Amino acid sequence: MLILRLLFILAALSIILTGAMYVFTRNRRYLNLAWQILRFVVFALLVFAALFVLERYVLTGWRILL
């Protein structure tokens, strides 16, 4: 869980940094990088949520059946 929090903190800092670099330089490359980082974070969040739901409901329900 700690690693996941660090991943999201680093991702947020990198999005803020690339956004600031875009504001200062007006180079679209930084905006594209921020967009890629945001897409990765959303994908990682969806995967984590799916695993959490799987663990919480499916596996505990399976344990009750056995």
The first five atom37 places (N, CA, C, CB, O) and aatype in JSON, in Angstrom:
{
  "aatype": [12, 10, 9, 10, 1, 10, 10, 13, 9, 10, 0, 0, 10, 15, 9, 9, 10, 16, 7, 0, 12, 18, 19, 13, 16, 1, 2, 1, 1, 18, 10, 2, 10, 0, 17, 5, 9, 10, 1, 13, 19, 19, 13, 0, 10, 10, 19, 13, 0, 0, 10, 13, 19, 10, 6, 1, 18, 19, 10, 16, 7, 17, 1, 9, 10, 10],
  "atom_mask": [
    [1, 1, 1, 1, 1],
    [1, 1, 1, 1, 1],
    [1, 1, 1, 1, 1],
    [1, 1, 1, 1, 1],
    [1, 1, 1, 1, 1],
    [1, 1, 1, 1, 1],
    [1, 1, 1, 1, 1],
    [1, 1, 1, 1, 1],
    [1, 1, 1, 1, 1],
    [1, 1, 1, 1, 1],
    [1, 1, 1, 1, 1],
    [1, 1, 1, 1, 1],
    [1, 1, 1, 1, 1],
    [1, 1, 1, 1, 1],
    [1, 1, 1, 1, 1],
    [1, 1, 1, 1, 1],
    [1, 1, 1, 1, 1],
    [1, 1, 1, 1, 1],
    [1, 1, 1, 0, 1],
    [1, 1, 1, 1, 1],
    [1, 1, 1, 1, 1],
    [1, 1, 1, 1, 1],
    [1, 1, 1, 1, 1],
    [1, 1, 1, 1, 1],
    [1, 1, 1, 1, 1],
    [1, 1, 1, 1, 1],
    [1, 1, 1, 1, 1],
    [1, 1, 1, 1, 1],
    [1, 1, 1, 1, 1],
    [1, 1, 1, 1, 1],
    [1, 1, 1, 1, 1],
    [1, 1, 1, 1, 1],
    [1, 1, 1, 1, 1],
    [1, 1, 1, 1, 1],
    [1, 1, 1, 1, 1],
    [1, 1, 1, 1, 1],
    [1, 1, 1, 1, 1],
    [1, 1, 1, 1, 1],
    [1, 1, 1, 1, 1],
    [1, 1, 1, 1, 1],
    [1, 1, 1, 1, 1],
    [1, 1, 1, 1, 1],
    [1, 1, 1, 1, 1],
    [1, 1, 1, 1, 1],
    [1, 1, 1, 1, 1],
    [1, 1, 1, 1, 1],
    [1, 1, 1, 1, 1],
    [1, 1, 1, 1, 1],
    [1, 1, 1, 1, 1],
    [1, 1, 1, 1, 1],
    [1, 1, 1, 1, 1],
    [1, 1, 1, 1, 1],
    [1, 1, 1, 1, 1],
    [1, 1, 1, 1, 1],
    [1, 1, 1, 1, 1],
    [1, 1, 1, 1, 1],
    [1, 1, 1, 1, 1],
    [1, 1, 1, 1, 1],
    [1, 1, 1, 1, 1],
    [1, 1, 1, 1, 1],
    [1, 1, 1, 0, 1],
    [1, 1, 1, 1, 1],
    [1, 1, 1, 1, 1],
    [1, 1, 1, 1, 1],
    [1, 1, 1, 1, 1],
    [1, 1, 1, 1, 1]
  ],
  "atom_positions": [
    [[0.82, -1.18, 0.0], [0.0, 0.0, 0.0], [0.87, 1.26, 0.0], [-0.94, -0.01, 1.2], [0.54, 2.26, -0.63]],
    [[1.98, 1.18, 0.71], [2.89, 2.31, 0.76], [3.5, 2.59, -0.62], [4.0, 2.05, 1.79], [3.67, 3.74, -1.02]],
    [[3.81, 1.53, -1.33], [4.38, 1.69, -2.68], [3.36, 2.33, -3.61], [4.84, 0.33, -3.24], [3.71, 3.16, -4.45]],
    [[2.1, 1.94, -3.46], [1.04, 2.52, -4.29], [0.87, 4.01, -4.0], [-0.29, 1.78, -4.05], [0.7, 4.81, -4.92]],
    [[0.92, 4.37, -2.74], [0.83, 5.79, -2.38], [2.0, 6.58, -2.94], [0.77, 5.96, -0.85], [1.83, 7.68, -3.46]],
    [[3.18, 6.02, -2.83], [4.36, 6.7, -3.39], [4.25, 6.85, -4.9], [5.64, 5.93, -3.03], [4.66, 7.88, -5.45]],
    [[3.71, 5.84, -5.56], [3.52, 5.91, -7.0], [2.59, 7.05, -7.37], [2.98, 4.59, -7.53], [2.87, 7.8, -8.31]],
    [[1.49, 7.19, -6.65], [0.55, 8.26, -6.96], [1.09, 9.64, -6.59], [-0.77, 8.01, -6.24], [0.8, 10.62, -7.28]],
    [[1.85, 9.72, -5.52], [2.47, 11.01, -5.17], [3.48, 11.42, -6.23], [3.15, 10.94, -3.77], [3.51, 12.57, -6.66]],
    [[4.31, 10.48, -6.66], [5.28, 10.79, -7.7], [4.6, 11.14, -9.02], [6.23, 9.62, -7.9], [5.07, 12.02, -9.74]],
    [[3.52, 10.46, -9.33], [2.78, 10.77, -10.55], [2.17, 12.16, -10.48], [1.69, 9.72, -10.8], [2.22, 12.91, -11.46]],
    [[1.6, 12.51, -9.34], [1.01, 13.85, -9.19], [2.09, 14.92, -9.3], [0.27, 13.96, -7.84], [1.89, 15.95, -9.95]],
    [[3.22, 14.7, -8.66], [4.32, 15.68, -8.76], [4.83, 15.8, -10.19], [5.46, 15.28, -7.83], [5.15, 16.9, -10.64]],
    [[4.92, 14.69, -10.89], [5.41, 14.76, -12.27], [4.4, 15.45, -13.19], [5.73, 13.36, -12.79], [4.8, 16.15, -14.12]],
    [[3.1, 15.25, -12.94], [2.09, 15.95, -13.73], [2.16, 17.45, -13.47], [0.68, 15.43, -13.41], [2.08, 18.25, -14.4]],
    [[2.32, 17.82, -12.22], [2.45, 19.25, -11.89], [3.7, 19.84, -12.51], [2.47, 19.45, -10.36], [3.68, 20.94, -13.04]],
    [[4.8, 19.1, -12.43], [6.06, 19.59, -13.0], [5.98, 19.73, -14.52], [7.2, 18.66, -12.64], [6.43, 20.74, -15.07]],
    [[5.42, 18.75, -15.2], [5.31, 18.85, -16.65], [4.32, 19.93, -17.06], [4.9, 17.5, -17.25], [4.49, 20.58, -18.09]],
    [[3.27, 20.13, -16.26], [2.35, 21.22, -16.52], [3.03, 22.57, -16.38], [0.0, 0.0, 0.0], [2.8, 23.48, -17.18]],
    [[3.87, 22.71, -15.36], [4.61, 23.96, -15.19], [5.62, 24.17, -16.31], [5.33, 23.96, -13.83], [5.81, 25.29, -16.77]],
    [[6.25, 23.1, -16.75], [7.19, 23.23, -17.86], [6.48, 23.65, -19.14], [7.94, 21.9, -18.08], [7.02, 24.4, -19.94]],
    [[5.25, 23.16, -19.33], [4.48, 23.58, -20.49], [4.13, 25.06, -20.41], [3.2, 22.74, -20.62], [4.21, 25.78, -21.41]],
    [[3.75, 25.52, -19.23], [3.4, 26.93, -19.06], [4.61, 27.82, -19.34], [2.87, 27.19, -17.64], [4.47, 28.87, -19.96]],
    [[5.79, 27.4, -18.89], [6.97, 28.23, -19.07], [7.53, 28.18, -20.49], [8.03, 27.81, -18.1], [8.01, 29.2, -21.0]],
    [[7.48, 27.02, -21.12], [8.13, 26.88, -22.43], [7.16, 26.87, -23.6], [8.94, 25.63, -22.46], [7.57, 27.12, -24.73]],
    [[5.89, 26.6, -23.35], [4.87, 26.46, -24.41], [5.22, 25.36, -25.4], [4.7, 27.77, -25.15], [4.85, 25.43, -26.58]],
    [[5.93, 24.35, -24.93], [6.3, 23.21, -25.75], [5.25, 22.11, -25.53], [7.74, 22.71, -25.4], [5.06, 21.66, -24.4]],
    [[4.58, 21.68, -26.59], [3.5, 20.7, -26.49], [4.0, 19.34, -26.01], [2.81, 20.54, -27.83], [3.21, 18.51, -25.55]],
    [[5.29, 19.1, -26.1], [5.84, 17.82, -25.65], [5.56, 17.59, -24.16], [7.37, 17.77, -25.92], [5.25, 16.47, -23.75]],
    [[5.65, 18.65, -23.36], [5.4, 18.51, -21.93], [3.93, 18.25, -21.64], [5.86, 19.76, -21.19], [3.6, 17.5, -20.72]],
    [[3.06, 18.85, -22.4], [1.63, 18.61, -22.23], [1.28, 17.17, -22.61], [0.82, 19.59, -23.07], [0.46, 16.53, -21.94]],
    [[1.88, 16.66, -23.66], [1.66, 15.26, -24.05], [2.19, 14.3, -22.99], [2.34, 14.96, -25.4], [1.57, 13.28, -22.72]],
    [[3.32, 14.63, -22.39], [3.87, 13.78, -21.34], [2.96, 13.77, -20.11], [5.28, 14.26, -20.95], [2.74, 12.72, -19.51]],
    [[2.43, 14.93, -19.75], [1.5, 14.99, -18.62], [0.25, 14.15, -18.92], [1.1, 16.46, -18.33], [-0.26, 13.47, -18.03]],
    [[-0.23, 14.2, -20.14], [-1.4, 13.42, -20.53], [-1.1, 11.92, -20.45], [-1.86, 13.79, -21.95], [-1.95, 11.15, -20.0]],
    [[0.07, 11.5, -20.88], [0.45, 10.08, -20.8], [0.56, 9.62, -19.35], [1.78, 9.84, -21.53], [0.12, 8.52, -19.02]],
    [[1.13, 10.46, -18.5], [1.24, 10.1, -17.09], [-0.14, 9.98, -16.47], [2.08, 11.15, -16.33], [-0.39, 9.06, -15.69]],
    [[-1.04, 10.9, -16.8], [-2.39, 10.86, -16.27], [-3.12, 9.6, -16.72], [-3.17, 12.09, -16.7], [-3.82, 8.98, -15.92]],
    [[-2.97, 9.22, -17.98], [-3.61, 7.99, -18.47], [-3.06, 6.77, -17.75], [-3.4, 7.85, -19.97], [-3.82, 5.86, -17.42]],
    [[-1.75, 6.74, -17.5], [-1.15, 5.61, -16.78], [-1.69, 5.53, -15.35], [0.37, 5.74, -16.76], [-1.98, 4.44, -14.86]],
    [[-1.82, 6.67, -14.69], [-2.3, 6.69, -13.31], [-3.76, 6.22, -13.25], [-2.17, 8.1, -12.7], [-4.13, 5.46, -12.36]],
    [[-4.57, 6.66, -14.19], [-5.97, 6.22, -14.21], [-6.05, 4.72, -14.47], [-6.77, 7.0, -15.29], [-6.84, 4.03, -13.84]],
    [[-5.23, 4.22, -15.39], [-5.21, 2.78, -15.67], [-4.76, 2.0, -14.43], [-4.27, 2.48, -16.85], [-5.37, 0.98, -14.09]],
    [[-3.72, 2.46, -13.75], [-3.24, 1.79, -12.54], [-4.29, 1.83, -11.44], [-1.94, 2.42, -12.05], [-4.45, 0.86, -10.69]],
    [[-5.01, 2.93, -11.35], [-6.07, 3.04, -10.35], [-7.21, 2.08, -10.65], [-6.6, 4.47, -10.29], [-7.76, 1.48, -9.72]],
    [[-7.57, 1.92, -11.91], [-8.62, 0.97, -12.27], [-8.2, -0.47, -12.0], [-9.0, 1.14, -13.74], [-9.0, -1.27, -11.53]],
    [[-6.96, -0.79, -12.29], [-6.46, -2.14, -12.0], [-6.46, -2.4, -10.51], [-5.04, -2.33, -12.58], [-6.88, -3.47, -10.06]],
    [[-6.0, -1.43, -9.72], [-5.99, -1.59, -8.27], [-7.41, -1.74, -7.72], [-5.29, -0.41, -7.61], [-7.64, -2.55, -6.83]],
    [[-8.35, -0.96, -8.25], [-9.74, -1.05, -7.79], [-10.33, -2.41, -8.14], [-10.58, 0.07, -8.41], [-11.05, -2.99, -7.34]],
    [[-10.02, -2.91, -9.33], [-10.53, -4.22, -9.72], [-9.95, -5.32, -8.81], [-10.19, -4.52, -11.19], [-10.67, -6.23, -8.42]],
    [[-8.68, -5.23, -8.49], [-8.09, -6.22, -7.59], [-8.66, -6.11, -6.19], [-6.58, -6.05, -7.54], [-8.84, -7.12, -5.51]],
    [[-8.94, -4.9, -5.75], [-9.53, -4.71, -4.43], [-10.93, -5.32, -4.38], [-9.59, -3.21, -4.08], [-11.28, -5.99, -3.41]],
    [[-11.73, -5.08, -5.41], [-13.08, -5.65, -5.46], [-12.99, -7.16, -5.54], [-13.86, -5.09, -6.66], [-13.78, -7.86, -4.89]],
    [[-12.06, -7.68, -6.33], [-11.88, -9.13, -6.43], [-11.54, -9.73, -5.07], [-10.78, -9.47, -7.44], [-12.11, -10.74, -4.68]],
    [[-10.62, -9.1, -4.37], [-10.23, -9.62, -3.07], [-11.38, -9.5, -2.06], [-8.99, -8.89, -2.56], [-11.63, -10.41, -1.28]],
    [[-12.04, -8.38, -2.09], [-13.04, -8.08, -1.06], [-14.3, -8.94, -1.2], [-13.42, -6.63, -1.12], [-14.81, -9.45, -0.2]],
    [[-14.79, -9.09, -2.41], [-16.09, -9.74, -2.58], [-16.0, -11.14, -3.16], [-16.96, -8.9, -3.47], [-16.66, -12.06, -2.67]],
    [[-15.2, -11.32, -4.18], [-15.18, -12.62, -4.85], [-14.44, -13.65, -4.01], [-14.53, -12.5, -6.22], [-14.96, -14.75, -3.79]],
    [[-13.27, -13.33, -3.55], [-12.5, -14.33, -2.82], [-13.08, -14.62, -1.44], [-11.07, -13.88, -2.69], [-13.02, -15.76, -0.99]],
    [[-13.64, -13.62, -0.77], [-14.27, -13.91, 0.52], [-15.56, -14.7, 0.32], [-14.55, -12.61, 1.28], [-15.89, -15.55, 1.14]],
    [[-16.29, -14.43, -0.73], [-17.48, -15.22, -1.05], [-17.12, -16.64, -1.39], [0.0, 0.0, 0.0], [-17.84, -17.57, -1.02]],
    [[-16.03, -16.84, -2.09], [-15.57, -18.17, -2.45], [-15.17, -18.94, -1.21], [-14.4, -18.1, -3.43], [-15.4, -20.15, -1.13]],
    [[-14.56, -18.25, -0.23], [-14.15, -18.9, 1.0], [-15.36, -19.38, 1.8], [-13.28, -17.95, 1.84], [-15.3, -20.41, 2.48]],
    [[-16.46, -18.64, 1.73], [-17.68, -19.05, 2.45], [-18.26, -20.3, 1.82], [-18.72, -17.91, 2.43], [-18.79, -21.16, 2.53]],
    [[-18.17, -20.41, 0.48], [-18.72, -21.6, -0.19], [-17.91, -22.85, 0.12], [-18.76, -21.38, -1.7], [-18.46, -23.95, 0.15]],
    [[-16.64, -22.7, 0.36], [-15.82, -23.88, 0.67], [-15.92, -24.19, 2.1], [-14.37, -23.67, 0.28], [-15.31, -25.15, 2.57]]
  ]
}
